[in-house]
């Protein structure tokens, strides 16, 4: 019998495959373009081949990559979980800080 698990998410997830740009607060790291598995109002989960994400790393996330779009802005977030996936990939969960407070133009 499997143990019962409690759902801890505050917002529901939507399965969405979308290219996002992830860049760390530390400018010595280059930005990375990744594809999401799912998103919510407060976070996202994406795959990457970069094995150097760890919980606590602060990042900027840009989801609309069209330069002339008014939605093309970055929001600040933090890595909260990293999972080993197949084929030398990693799954990274990002918690987005309050979007209204964290918008970076």
Buried (B, 14 or more C-beta within 10 A) or exposed (E): EEEEEEEEEEEEBEEBEBEBBBBBEEEEBEBBEBEBBBBBEBBBBBBBEEEEBEEEBEBBBBBBEEEEEEEBBBBBBBBBEBEEBEEEBBBBBBBBBEEEEBEEE
